[in-house]
Amino acid sequence: MNYIAVGKENSTSIKLYYKDWGSGQPVVFSHGWPLSADAWEDQMLFLGARGYRCIAHDRRGHGRSSQPWHGNDMDTYADDLATLVEALDLKNAIHVGHSTGGGEVARYIGRHGTKRVAKAVLIGSVTPLMLKTAANPGGLPIEVFDGIRAGVLADRSQFFKDLTTPFYGANRPNAKVSQGLRDSFWLQGMQAGFKGVFDCVKAFSETDFTKDLEKMDVPTLILHGDDDQIVPIGASALLSAKLIKGATLKIYPGAHHGLCSTLKDQVNEDLLAFIKG
């Protein structure tokens, strides 16, 4: 198994697990909450078979990575990603982020620039800001995120099972969401550390990525479902597309948040076309 050290806590190394498949131009994947690198396997297998080196890490506090008490915030997530990129000496990389991972990609570019970045893709991304504020009236009220925290604290196993319904749009007419996919979501969520899961809610909901998006000076593709019940499109993709100079926005009609799995064939083809374009 592949690990890199990204710091220490109480004299113990904080280690990041990552997958490294294939060879060629690197495509680096940042996953959503509360998932892990496993959420990207459909994209990694597809692109790896077409001549790309696909790398996906488990964010600190998630999956097989260490579960430190501190550092479960967007700045540290971005710095961890930078450490991984530098440790593997990745150049001309395409960075792909889903949901919370979209925020991670934006903050990584905002803090570390684009000298190692060729292109970026934001899918169902939490950018520019999920929380409703005076300056962001289209966001979601804090009570929504307080409810997520309460659900996690009360019974996170059941909460993750219930979350798969809106995540994959299983509550919509004619929805086709397998029990296996929902079980995979639950399994990935339960691999994550309790503290990391709890802290990450604040990170993905209250971090303002506006300035990060304005610094994105590489070709950027934004993919978002217009029936996303987790990250509503109005206060996310539609705004991000205006903040990122020259961004390409592609809206998936009727699609939900978990489109990398349920609409994987379309997402894969769109990724490949963008990378090759």
C-alpha positions in Angstrom: 0.0 0.0 0.0 1.2 3.5 -0.9 1.6 6.1 1.8 3.3 9.5 2.2 3.9 11.5 5.4 2.2 14.9 5.5 3.2 15.9 9.0 3.2 14.8 12.6 0.8 14.9 15.6 2.0 13.9 19.1 5.3 12.7 17.5 3.4 10.3 15.3 3.5 10.6 11.5 0.3 11.6 9.7 0.2 9.4 6.6 -1.9 9.8 3.5 -2.9 6.7 1.6 -3.0 7.0 -2.2 -3.6 4.8 -5.3 -1.3 5.2 -8.3 -2.6 3.4 -11.4 -1.2 3.5 -14.9 1.3 5.7 -16.6 1.3 8.8 -18.7 0.1 12.4 -18.0 -1.1 12.4 -14.3 -4.8 12.8 -13.4 -5.2 13.6 -9.7 -8.5 12.9 -8.0 -9.9 14.5 -4.8 -12.9 12.8 -3.3 -16.1 14.0 -1.6 -17.3 13.7 2.0 -17.3 11.2 3.7 -15.8 9.0 1.0 -12.3 7.9 0.0 -10.2 7.3 -3.2 -12.5 4.3 -3.9 -15.2 6.7 -5.1 -13.0 7.4 -8.2 -12.4 3.8 -9.3 -14.7 4.0 -12.3 -12.9 7.1 -13.6 -9.4 5.7 -12.7 -9.9 2.4 -14.5 -11.3 4.2 -17.6 -8.6 6.8 -17.9 -5.8 4.4 -16.8 -6.7 2.1 -19.7 -6.4 5.0 -22.1 -2.8 6.0 -21.2 -3.1 8.2 -18.2 -1.6 7.9 -14.7 -4.4 8.1 -12.2 -3.7 9.0 -8.6 -6.3 9.3 -5.9 -5.7 9.8 -2.2 -7.7 9.3 0.9 -8.0 12.7 2.6 -6.7 12.9 6.1 -9.3 11.6 8.5 -10.9 9.5 5.7 -10.4 6.0 4.3 -7.1 4.4 5.0 -5.2 7.6 5.9 -4.3 8.7 9.4 -7.0 10.1 11.6 -5.4 13.1 13.3 -7.3 15.2 15.8 -6.1 18.4 14.2 -5.9 19.7 10.6 -9.3 18.7 9.4 -9.7 22.0 7.5 -9.5 23.1 3.9 -6.1 24.8 4.1 -4.5 21.6 5.5 -6.3 19.4 3.0 -4.9 21.5 0.2 -1.4 21.4 1.7 -1.6 17.7 2.0 -2.5 17.5 -1.6 0.5 19.7 -2.5 2.8 17.4 -0.4 1.5 14.4 -2.4 2.0 16.2 -5.8 5.5 17.2 -4.8 6.5 13.8 -3.4 5.5 12.1 -6.6 6.9 15.0 -8.6 3.8 15.4 -10.7 3.9 17.9 -13.5 1.3 19.0 -16.1 -1.4 17.3 -14.0 -5.1 17.4 -14.4 -6.8 17.9 -11.1 -10.3 16.5 -10.7 -12.4 17.2 -7.6 -15.9 16.1 -6.6 -18.0 17.9 -4.0 -15.6 18.6 -1.0 -12.8 17.5 -3.3 -13.7 20.4 -5.7 -13.1 22.8 -2.8 -9.8 21.0 -2.1 -8.7 21.5 -5.7 -9.6 25.1 -5.7 -7.9 25.8 -2.4 -4.8 23.9 -3.6 -4.5 26.1 -6.6 -5.3 29.2 -4.5 -2.5 28.4 -2.1 0.1 26.7 -4.3 -0.5 28.0 -7.8 -0.7 26.2 -11.2 2.9 25.6 -12.0 2.3 21.8 -11.8 -1.3 22.0 -13.0 -2.4 21.7 -16.7 -6.2 21.7 -16.2 -8.9 21.4 -13.5 -12.3 19.7 -13.3 -14.9 20.5 -10.6 -17.8 18.0 -10.4 -20.7 18.7 -8.1 -18.3 21.0 -6.3 -19.0 22.9 -3.1 -17.4 26.0 -4.5 -17.6 29.0 -4.1 -19.5 28.8 -0.7 -22.2 26.5 0.5 -23.3 28.5 3.5 -26.0 31.2 3.3 -24.6 34.6 4.3 -25.5 38.2 3.7 -23.1 38.2 0.7 -24.2 34.7 -0.4 -28.0 34.7 -0.1 -28.5 31.7 -2.3 -26.5 29.4 0.0 -27.9 26.9 2.5 -28.7 28.0 6.1 -26.4 27.0 8.9 -29.3 24.8 10.3 -28.8 22.4 7.4 -25.2 21.8 8.4 -26.0 21.7 12.1 -28.5 18.9 11.1 -25.7 17.0 9.4 -23.5 17.3 12.4 -26.3 16.2 14.7 -27.1 13.2 12.5 -23.4 12.1 12.5 -23.2 12.4 16.3 -26.4 10.6 16.9 -25.9 7.6 14.7 -23.4 8.1 11.8 -23.9 4.6 10.4 -27.6 5.1 9.9 -27.0 8.7 8.8 -24.7 7.6 6.0 -27.3 4.9 4.9 -30.0 7.6 4.8 -27.7 10.1 3.0 -27.4 7.7 0.0 -31.0 8.5 -0.9 -30.6 12.2 -1.8 -26.9 11.7 -2.8 -27.8 9.4 -5.7 -31.3 10.7 -6.3 -32.9 7.5 -5.2 -36.0 9.5 -4.1 -36.8 10.5 -7.7 -39.2 8.8 -10.0 -37.7 5.9 -12.0 -34.4 6.2 -10.1 -32.1 3.2 -10.6 -29.7 3.1 -7.7 -28.4 -0.3 -6.7 -28.1 -1.5 -3.1 -24.5 -2.3 -3.8 -23.7 1.3 -4.7 -25.4 2.5 -1.5 -23.6 -0.1 0.5 -20.3 1.1 -0.9 -21.0 4.7 0.1 -21.8 3.5 3.6 -18.6 1.4 3.8 -16.4 4.2 2.7 -18.1 6.6 5.2 -17.6 4.1 8.0 -13.9 3.8 7.2 -13.5 7.5 7.9 -12.5 8.7 11.4 -15.3 10.1 13.5 -13.5 13.4 14.3 -12.4 13.9 10.7 -16.0 13.4 9.4 -17.4 15.8 12.0 -14.8 18.5 11.4 -15.1 18.2 7.6 -18.7 19.4 7.7 -17.5 22.9 8.7 -14.7 22.7 6.1 -16.9 22.0 3.2 -19.8 24.2 4.2 -18.2 27.4 5.7 -15.0 27.8 3.5 -15.3 30.6 1.0 -13.4 29.7 -2.2 -14.2 32.9 -4.1 -10.6 34.1 -4.2 -9.3 30.6 -5.0 -11.6 30.4 -8.0 -10.4 33.8 -9.2 -6.8 32.5 -9.2 -7.6 29.5 -11.4 -5.8 30.4 -14.6 -5.8 27.0 -16.3 -8.6 25.5 -18.5 -11.4 24.4 -16.2 -14.4 22.2 -16.7 -17.4 22.3 -14.4 -19.9 19.4 -14.3 -23.0 19.6 -12.2 -26.4 18.0 -12.1 -29.4 20.4 -12.1 -31.2 18.2 -9.6 -28.3 18.0 -7.1 -30.0 17.7 -3.7 -26.7 17.9 -1.8 -25.0 20.9 -3.5 -27.7 22.8 -5.2 -26.5 24.2 -8.6 -27.7 27.8 -8.2 -25.2 28.7 -5.5 -22.4 26.5 -6.7 -21.6 25.7 -10.3 -23.5 28.6 -11.8 -21.5 31.0 -9.6 -18.2 29.2 -10.0 -18.5 29.3 -13.8 -18.6 33.1 -13.5 -15.6 33.4 -11.2 -13.2 31.2 -13.1 -12.0 32.9 -16.2 -12.8 31.0 -19.3 -14.4 28.0 -17.5 -16.6 25.5 -19.4 -19.9 24.7 -17.6 -21.7 21.5 -18.5 -25.1 20.9 -16.8 -26.4 17.3 -16.6 -30.2 17.6 -16.8 -32.0 15.8 -14.0 -28.7 14.6 -12.5 -28.0 14.3 -8.8 -24.9 14.6 -6.7 -23.4 11.1 -7.1 -23.1 11.3 -10.9 -19.6 10.0 -11.0 -21.1 6.6 -10.2 -24.6 6.5 -11.7 -23.7 8.4 -14.8 -20.1 7.2 -15.0 -20.1 6.6 -18.7 -21.0 10.1 -19.5 -18.7 11.6 -16.9 -15.8 9.4 -18.2 -16.3 10.5 -21.8 -16.6 14.2 -20.8 -13.4 13.9 -18.8 -11.5 12.2 -21.6 -12.7 14.8 -24.2 -11.7 17.7 -21.9 -8.3 16.2 -21.1 -7.5 15.5 -24.7 -8.9 18.8 -26.0 
